[in-house]
Amino acid sequence: MAAQQIVVRSSPKWQFLMALGLDGRNRNHQAQYWIMKSEAIRVYDAQLMGNRGALKAQYARELPPFSANQFSEEAFINAVNTIVNNACSQTRSLYDQGAAQGQPNWVARWVLYHVCRYRDGRNKKAARSQNFHDDDDDNDDIAVRSPPPPPPPTPGPVAGSGKGRGHTPVYDPARNTYR
């Protein structure tokens, strides 16, 4: 069964979890997510990491680590299919939500993309800690617990217009509001 909301691979973790009906504060859901992450890491290590044959031709001379965008679509889809085919009982139903006829599984694709993204050296937090599970968002705790802040209110009157003080609201993340 396909999920109602397909999340693109560049979407943040909170949006991915929400689309799957998972709550980042629920320990069971966290465990399911980490199992999915571990499954993707195993496939990444076995099929993609350091494998020049999996790269697009223009990246054949690049040095590892490779970014997700350097892998050929065929190699990436093969890795996605391997993740889905080898899914354990705890994650099978989550991958089933990502099935779409004629399309790669978007759930496994999102997870694998994020494994690649944080192993390609772009995430300073993961590189500092050498913990490649420490990788989902720069502010992981905040990103899992809540959606992004609300859009700013329309700006007040412009300074010098004679209509107010010209205060432009500034977002206060501690209070999740604009002041």
Residue frames as qw, qx, qy, qz and C-alpha x, y, z in Angstrom:
[[0.000, 0.889, 0.457, 0.000, 0.00, 0.00, 0.00],
 [0.420, 0.422, -0.025, 0.803, 1.42, 3.40, -0.94],
 [0.240, -0.453, -0.454, 0.729, 1.62, 6.12, 1.66],
 [0.198, 0.874, 0.442, -0.041, -0.62, 9.11, 1.22],
 [0.037, 0.979, -0.169, -0.104, 2.26, 11.58, 1.32],
 [0.868, 0.206, -0.033, 0.450, 5.49, 10.90, -0.55],
 [0.328, -0.895, 0.126, 0.274, 8.39, 12.78, 1.00],
 [0.630, 0.710, -0.262, 0.173, 11.24, 13.86, -1.25],
 [0.854, -0.068, -0.312, 0.410, 14.67, 12.70, -0.20],
 [0.315, 0.355, -0.247, 0.845, 15.85, 16.18, 0.78],
 [0.495, -0.680, -0.221, -0.494, 12.98, 16.61, 3.26],
 [0.111, -0.538, 0.639, -0.538, 13.85, 16.92, 6.95],
 [0.199, 0.009, -0.961, 0.191, 13.54, 14.00, 9.33],
 [0.290, 0.237, 0.593, -0.713, 10.46, 15.33, 11.14],
 [0.589, 0.355, -0.170, -0.706, 8.57, 15.48, 7.83],
 [0.448, 0.229, -0.845, -0.181, 9.69, 11.96, 6.91],
 [0.031, -0.073, -0.898, 0.432, 8.58, 10.59, 10.28],
 [0.422, 0.295, 0.332, -0.791, 5.25, 12.41, 10.07],
 [0.577, 0.315, -0.463, -0.594, 4.55, 10.97, 6.61],
 [0.443, 0.089, -0.892, -0.003, 5.08, 7.47, 8.00],
 [0.660, -0.577, -0.282, -0.390, 2.86, 8.15, 11.00],
 [0.730, -0.138, -0.450, 0.495, 5.81, 8.03, 13.39],
 [0.289, -0.941, -0.019, -0.173, 6.40, 10.30, 16.37],
 [0.525, 0.544, -0.467, 0.459, 10.04, 11.21, 17.01],
 [0.300, -0.549, 0.493, -0.604, 9.32, 11.37, 20.77],
 [0.934, -0.147, 0.092, -0.313, 8.02, 7.79, 20.92],
 [0.363, -0.574, 0.726, 0.105, 10.80, 5.35, 21.90],
 [0.726, 0.190, 0.659, 0.051, 9.33, 2.52, 19.80],
 [0.561, 0.815, 0.146, 0.002, 9.18, 4.78, 16.75],
 [0.045, -0.866, 0.489, 0.096, 12.74, 5.95, 17.41],
 [0.587, -0.287, 0.750, 0.101, 13.83, 2.31, 17.54],
 [0.722, 0.504, 0.472, 0.046, 12.10, 1.58, 14.22],
 [0.330, 0.933, -0.134, -0.046, 13.82, 4.56, 12.65],
 [0.239, -0.726, 0.639, 0.088, 17.26, 3.46, 13.92],
 [0.717, 0.022, 0.691, 0.092, 16.68, -0.05, 12.60],
 [0.624, 0.743, 0.239, 0.032, 15.85, 1.41, 9.19],
 [0.073, 0.927, -0.364, -0.048, 18.98, 3.53, 9.41],
 [0.511, -0.464, 0.717, 0.093, 21.09, 0.47, 10.30],
 [0.761, 0.342, 0.546, 0.074, 19.64, -1.49, 7.38],
 [0.468, 0.882, 0.018, 0.039, 20.53, 1.35, 5.01],
 [0.184, -0.827, 0.528, 0.066, 24.04, 1.65, 6.45],
 [0.700, -0.163, 0.684, 0.124, 24.68, -2.07, 5.89],
 [0.691, 0.583, 0.400, 0.147, 23.61, -1.75, 2.24],
 [0.177, 0.967, -0.185, -0.008, 25.59, 1.47, 1.79],
 [0.407, -0.658, 0.623, 0.114, 28.71, -0.20, 3.18],
 [0.700, 0.023, 0.699, 0.142, 28.24, -3.32, 1.03],
 [0.588, 0.568, 0.525, 0.236, 27.15, -1.79, -2.28],
 [0.254, 0.933, 0.143, 0.209, 28.10, 1.88, -2.49],
 [0.394, -0.872, 0.240, 0.165, 30.92, 2.93, -0.15],
 [0.318, -0.596, 0.629, 0.384, 34.13, 3.14, -2.14],
 [0.639, 0.274, 0.697, 0.177, 32.57, 1.38, -5.14],
 [0.007, 0.442, -0.334, -0.832, 33.67, 3.31, -8.21],
 [0.016, 0.175, 0.873, 0.455, 31.51, 1.04, -10.38],
 [0.024, -0.676, -0.712, 0.189, 28.44, 2.54, -8.71],
 [0.100, -0.589, -0.042, 0.801, 29.41, 6.09, -9.71],
 [0.548, 0.806, 0.169, -0.148, 28.22, 8.14, -12.66],
 [0.810, 0.344, 0.072, 0.470, 30.92, 8.23, -15.35],
 [0.201, 0.820, -0.105, 0.526, 31.89, 11.86, -14.69],
 [0.494, -0.754, 0.308, -0.304, 32.74, 11.03, -11.05],
 [0.973, 0.055, -0.202, 0.097, 34.83, 7.90, -11.70],
 [0.593, 0.364, -0.370, 0.615, 38.06, 9.66, -10.67],
 [0.361, -0.726, 0.131, -0.570, 36.67, 11.26, -7.50],
 [0.266, 0.198, -0.831, 0.448, 37.98, 10.19, -4.13],
 [0.504, -0.568, -0.641, -0.109, 35.62, 8.78, -1.50],
 [0.320, 0.375, 0.820, -0.289, 33.51, 9.54, 0.37],
 [0.024, 0.246, 0.623, 0.742, 30.96, 9.91, -2.42],
 [0.363, 0.147, 0.305, -0.868, 27.77, 11.95, -2.23],
 [0.566, 0.354, 0.706, -0.235, 24.39, 10.45, -3.09],
 [0.512, 0.772, 0.041, -0.376, 24.29, 12.50, -6.29],
 [0.072, 0.640, -0.704, -0.300, 27.53, 10.95, -7.55],
 [0.439, -0.003, 0.899, -0.011, 26.05, 7.44, -7.67],
 [0.210, -0.053, -0.687, -0.694, 24.36, 6.27, -10.84],
 [0.643, -0.126, 0.074, -0.752, 20.59, 6.06, -10.61],
 [0.834, 0.056, -0.514, -0.191, 20.79, 2.33, -11.34],
 [0.470, 0.144, -0.715, 0.498, 23.25, 1.69, -8.49],
 [0.214, -0.160, 0.431, -0.862, 21.21, 3.79, -6.08],
 [0.761, -0.058, -0.123, -0.634, 17.94, 2.06, -7.01],
 [0.749, 0.090, -0.655, 0.050, 19.62, -1.35, -6.67],
 [0.215, 0.134, -0.677, 0.691, 20.70, -0.36, -3.16],
 [0.488, -0.109, 0.189, -0.845, 17.16, 0.87, -2.36],
 [0.831, 0.004, -0.384, -0.404, 15.73, -2.45, -3.57],
 [0.569, 0.131, -0.738, 0.337, 18.24, -4.38, -1.48],
 [0.119, -0.157, 0.534, -0.822, 17.17, -2.44, 1.63],
 [0.689, -0.036, 0.015, -0.724, 13.50, -3.22, 0.97],
 [0.815, 0.117, -0.533, -0.192, 14.11, -6.88, 0.07],
 [0.557, 0.080, -0.698, 0.443, 16.18, -7.47, 3.22],
 [0.322, -0.513, 0.176, -0.776, 13.95, -5.52, 5.61],
 [0.129, -0.021, -0.912, 0.390, 13.35, -7.08, 9.00],
 [0.197, -0.579, -0.785, -0.095, 9.93, -7.62, 10.55],
 [0.221, -0.639, -0.372, 0.636, 10.15, -4.37, 12.55],
 [0.004, -0.489, 0.207, 0.847, 10.61, -2.22, 9.44],
 [0.224, 0.228, 0.843, 0.432, 8.74, -4.15, 6.74],
 [0.104, 0.770, 0.625, -0.075, 5.46, -2.24, 7.24],
 [0.095, -0.796, 0.040, 0.597, 7.28, 1.10, 7.00],
 [0.161, -0.284, 0.672, 0.665, 8.90, 0.17, 3.70],
 [0.219, 0.456, 0.844, 0.180, 5.54, -1.13, 2.47],
 [0.093, 0.841, 0.341, -0.409, 4.23, 2.43, 2.81],
 [0.058, -0.685, 0.366, 0.627, 6.85, 3.56, 0.31],
 [0.433, 0.115, 0.813, 0.371, 5.87, 1.15, -2.44],
 [0.445, 0.642, 0.065, -0.621, 4.63, 2.77, -5.64],
 [0.835, 0.317, 0.434, 0.121, 4.17, 0.85, -8.86],
 [0.662, 0.617, 0.114, 0.409, 7.05, 1.44, -11.24],
 [0.006, 0.881, -0.244, 0.404, 8.89, 3.71, -8.79],
 [0.473, 0.192, -0.703, 0.495, 11.72, 3.09, -6.33],
 [0.512, -0.633, -0.563, 0.140, 10.57, 2.78, -2.74],
 [0.071, 0.806, -0.061, 0.584, 10.57, 6.38, -1.47],
 [0.682, -0.716, 0.090, -0.119, 10.97, 5.36, 2.19],
 [0.877, -0.178, 0.175, 0.410, 14.14, 3.32, 1.59],
 [0.520, 0.586, 0.114, 0.611, 15.36, 5.98, -0.84],
 [0.215, -0.896, 0.054, -0.384, 14.99, 8.74, 1.79],
 [0.779, -0.593, 0.188, 0.081, 16.85, 6.72, 4.41],
 [0.834, 0.090, 0.207, 0.503, 19.67, 5.74, 2.04],
 [0.306, 0.777, 0.070, 0.545, 20.02, 9.32, 0.79],
 [0.381, -0.871, 0.145, -0.274, 20.44, 10.55, 4.37],
 [0.875, -0.333, 0.215, 0.278, 23.00, 7.83, 5.12],
 [0.678, 0.391, 0.177, 0.596, 24.98, 8.98, 2.05],
 [0.041, 0.896, 0.074, 0.436, 24.50, 12.63, 2.87],
 [0.489, -0.827, 0.231, -0.152, 26.10, 12.35, 6.27],
 [0.861, -0.230, 0.306, 0.335, 28.89, 10.08, 5.19],
 [0.635, 0.597, 0.171, 0.460, 30.06, 12.36, 2.41],
 [0.530, -0.069, -0.197, 0.822, 31.72, 14.79, 4.81],
 [0.042, -0.574, -0.236, -0.783, 29.15, 17.59, 4.68],
 [0.597, -0.718, -0.260, -0.247, 27.86, 17.14, 8.22],
 [0.202, 0.610, -0.536, 0.547, 30.33, 18.68, 10.63],
 [0.642, -0.446, 0.359, -0.511, 28.46, 17.37, 13.69],
 [0.996, 0.022, 0.035, -0.078, 28.71, 13.75, 12.52],
 [0.682, 0.522, -0.349, 0.375, 32.34, 14.19, 11.48],
 [0.124, -0.658, 0.479, -0.568, 33.22, 15.69, 14.86],
 [0.723, -0.344, 0.428, -0.420, 31.60, 12.87, 16.81],
 [0.165, 0.323, -0.904, -0.226, 32.58, 10.09, 14.37],
 [0.383, 0.245, 0.825, -0.336, 29.09, 8.73, 15.05],
 [0.084, 0.004, -0.618, -0.782, 27.48, 8.25, 11.69],
 [0.143, -0.586, -0.795, -0.064, 24.08, 7.75, 13.26],
 [0.177, -0.659, -0.296, 0.669, 24.36, 11.32, 14.57],
 [0.281, -0.072, 0.531, 0.796, 23.29, 12.71, 11.28],
 [0.220, 0.603, 0.754, 0.137, 19.71, 13.57, 10.57],
 [0.088, 0.914, 0.208, 0.338, 19.59, 17.29, 11.05],
 [0.334, 0.464, -0.393, 0.720, 21.95, 19.87, 12.44],
 [0.328, -0.272, 0.474, -0.770, 19.51, 20.35, 15.32],
 [0.362, -0.078, -0.908, -0.198, 18.29, 16.76, 15.54],
 [0.074, -0.324, -0.792, 0.512, 16.50, 17.07, 18.88],
 [0.271, 0.417, 0.163, -0.852, 14.51, 20.09, 17.75],
 [0.367, 0.229, -0.599, -0.674, 13.82, 18.70, 14.30],
 [0.263, -0.154, -0.951, -0.061, 12.32, 15.47, 15.62],
 [0.049, -0.388, -0.723, 0.570, 10.13, 17.07, 18.24],
 [0.244, 0.710, 0.359, -0.554, 8.46, 19.82, 16.30],
 [0.582, 0.629, 0.383, 0.345, 7.67, 21.03, 12.82],
 [0.422, 0.223, 0.003, 0.879, 9.42, 24.16, 11.57],
 [0.029, -0.394, -0.397, 0.829, 8.53, 27.52, 13.09],
 [0.362, 0.752, 0.541, -0.105, 5.45, 29.30, 11.81],
 [0.457, 0.508, 0.222, 0.695, 5.93, 31.83, 9.04],
 [0.216, -0.189, -0.292, 0.912, 6.68, 35.35, 10.24],
 [0.196, 0.769, 0.531, -0.298, 3.78, 37.74, 10.57],
 [0.438, 0.737, 0.228, 0.461, 3.50, 40.42, 7.97],
 [0.465, 0.000, -0.240, 0.852, 6.03, 43.14, 8.77],
 [0.097, -0.777, -0.441, 0.438, 4.85, 46.19, 10.62],
 [0.296, 0.950, 0.095, -0.010, 4.99, 49.71, 9.27],
 [0.725, 0.333, -0.085, 0.597, 8.29, 50.83, 7.79],
 [0.440, -0.544, -0.205, 0.685, 10.44, 53.15, 9.87],
 [0.129, -0.248, 0.195, 0.940, 9.96, 56.75, 8.92],
 [0.059, -0.392, -0.730, -0.556, 6.54, 56.16, 7.39],
 [0.278, -0.256, 0.180, -0.908, 4.84, 57.85, 10.31],
 [0.813, -0.216, -0.235, -0.487, 2.81, 54.73, 11.07],
 [0.935, -0.347, -0.060, 0.035, 4.38, 53.03, 14.08],
 [0.458, -0.761, 0.410, 0.207, 7.90, 52.29, 15.22],
 [0.562, 0.632, -0.501, -0.183, 9.03, 50.24, 12.22],
 [0.509, -0.414, 0.739, -0.157, 9.62, 47.08, 14.27],
 [0.687, 0.280, -0.591, -0.318, 10.38, 43.98, 12.20],
 [0.864, -0.386, 0.208, -0.247, 9.63, 40.79, 14.14],
 [0.227, 0.551, -0.801, 0.054, 12.50, 38.43, 14.92],
 [0.861, -0.148, -0.440, -0.208, 12.01, 34.69, 15.46],
 [0.314, -0.577, 0.634, -0.408, 12.71, 33.49, 19.02],
 [0.624, 0.109, -0.755, -0.171, 13.36, 29.72, 18.83],
 [0.099, 0.042, -0.826, 0.553, 13.23, 29.29, 22.60],
 [0.374, 0.283, 0.494, -0.732, 9.63, 30.50, 22.61],
 [0.304, 0.282, 0.831, 0.371, 8.75, 29.27, 19.08],
 [0.154, 0.868, 0.456, -0.124, 7.32, 32.68, 18.26],
 [0.424, 0.493, 0.101, 0.753, 8.16, 35.97, 16.63],
 [0.348, -0.720, -0.349, 0.488, 8.86, 39.03, 18.82]]
